[in-house]
Amino acid sequence: MSGNPDSADLQVDVLCLGIACYDLIFSVDRHIGVDEKMKASDLTACGGGIAANASMTVARLGYSVAFAGYLGRDMYGDKHLDELNAAGVNTALVVRGEWPTSLSAILVKPDGSRALVNYGLGREMPGGEEFHLEDCRPCAVLVDGHYHEAAAPLVARARAAGIPTVLDGDTLHPGSKTLMEMVEFLVVSEHFARQFSRQDDMGEARKQLSHCAPSTIITLGERGLCWRNRSDSRFGAGAGSFPAFAITAEDTTGAGDAFHGAFAAGLSRGMAWEELLRFASAVGALCCTRKGARIGIPTGSEVAAFLARN
């Protein structure tokens, strides 16, 4: 495996470290049953993956961003790398190797709900030395819990330097367990919150999660989000919720990733707390209005226009 040696002294608004995959998105009337064949009405193919989608979001919004992750030396890896480069994402920290690029098949119903099958996620986990992360100078750091052997020292260095660090917690696994007590901002899905707390009450889950990090957010889909800041949060102590924007969802794939990317971007520019939640929520909402995790990511001007109307 090899990384790109041309990454020395890389200064960006946001550094995103984590997984990249390639998504094949099938539009279906309903989810498939046992032993059943089904025809899809549409097919969309594009790059995906938690941190990779977040990096695309940051770039689309007009911020500078670098992505560190793994792509195989294959057709899907080449296509994904081309997408990242075309969007303006700095890919100097991407590692290429012989294991195939992770691939996801996603079934999307008319109401935007989805089912997903993935191949290859986490099969190849480069060590920290492969990424040359010490060469990057970000204003904010986002990690998704994968490649935690590289992510842990990155987060530790950033925290020591006062740089905001965000964990995009999608599911609970060994990497996210390690990082959730290291980052400054723990931003997790409702599924993650249930896994961690073993609670259906998100108020109780938020309370438990807040023991791990100074600032905690649980994203709740169409119900918005809830949050809690401890006294050691850079935004001061408090707790509350924020409603979701009213939109017609076409596909929810990547909405959480877009929220997290926008959240990290806003942190890099020093947004105030309420402005930050509103900004990230708008980006996540707009991402749902088109099929495909990447296709729905809005530009900065689209977000500004949306917020002016809402």
Secondary structure by P-SEA (a helix, b strand, c coil): cccccccccccccbbbbbbbbbbbcccccccccccbbbbbcbbbbbbbcaaaaaaaaaaaacccbbbbbbbcccaaaaaaaaaaaaaccccccbbbcccccbbbbbbbcccccbbbbbcccccccccccccccccccccbbbbcccaaaaaaaaaaaaaaaccbbbbbcccccaaaaacccccccccccaaaaaaacccccaaaaaaaaaacccbbbbbbcccccccccccccccccccbbbbbcccccccccaaaaaaaaaaaaaaaacccaaaaaaaaaaaaaaaacccccccccccaaaaaaaaaac
